[in-house]
Amino acid sequence: MGRESDQAGTYGYDACLTVGPNIHCQPGERVQKEFEGGLYAVTRCRPEDVVDTWHRLHEWVTRSPYHMGEH
C-alpha cells in the first residue's frame, strides 16, 4: 500500500487478507503473497491513522522481547 520515511529510514505497510487455496488474483488486480511461518504482529487502523499506528507498533516491539524481522 505505501512507503513512508522518517529519521529511522524507510518502512512500508500493506493491507492483507487470508484467501483460500482456490483463489487466484488476476494480473494487475492484486498481489498474492505467501507468508513463511513465524510470529507476526498485526493491528488495525483507519487509513488516516496509518503513521500513528505504525509508531505505536514500533514502540511496542521496542519494549517487547521480540524484534523486527528481515523479509
C-alpha positions in Angstrom: 0.0 0.0 0.0 2.6 2.5 0.8 6.1 3.6 1.8 7.0 6.2 4.4 10.2 7.7 5.6 11.3 9.1 8.9 14.6 9.5 10.8 14.9 5.7 11.2 14.7 5.1 7.4 12.1 3.8 5.0 9.4 1.4 6.1 6.3 0.1 4.4 2.9 -1.2 5.2 0.4 -3.5 3.5 -3.3 -4.3 3.9 -3.6 -8.1 3.8 -6.3 -10.7 4.0 -6.4 -14.5 4.0 -7.7 -16.3 0.9 -8.4 -19.9 0.2 -6.2 -22.1 -1.9 -8.6 -21.9 -4.9 -8.5 -18.0 -5.0 -6.2 -16.6 -7.6 -5.6 -12.9 -8.4 -5.8 -11.6 -12.0 -2.6 -9.9 -13.2 -2.6 -6.3 -12.2 -5.6 -6.7 -9.9 -3.8 -7.5 -6.6 -0.6 -9.1 -5.4 -0.9 -12.5 -4.0 1.8 -13.4 -1.4 2.5 -16.4 0.8 4.0 -15.8 4.2 6.5 -18.1 5.7 5.8 -19.5 9.2 6.7 -17.4 12.2 5.4 -14.7 14.5 3.8 -11.6 13.1 2.4 -8.5 14.8 -1.0 -7.5 13.5 -3.0 -4.4 14.2 -6.0 -2.5 12.8 -6.2 1.1 11.9 -8.1 3.6 9.7 -6.3 4.9 6.6 -5.8 8.3 8.2 -4.1 6.7 11.2 -1.5 4.6 9.5 1.5 6.6 10.6 0.4 6.9 14.2 -0.5 3.1 14.3 3.0 2.2 12.8 4.7 4.3 15.5 2.7 2.6 18.3 3.5 -0.8 16.8 7.2 0.1 16.6 7.2 1.3 20.2 5.5 -2.0 21.3 8.2 -4.1 19.5 11.0 -2.0 21.1 9.6 -2.7 24.6 8.8 -6.4 23.9 11.1 -9.4 23.9 10.6 -9.6 20.1 12.5 -7.9 17.2 11.7 -6.8 13.7 12.4 -9.5 11.1 14.0 -9.1 7.7 11.9 -10.0 4.8 
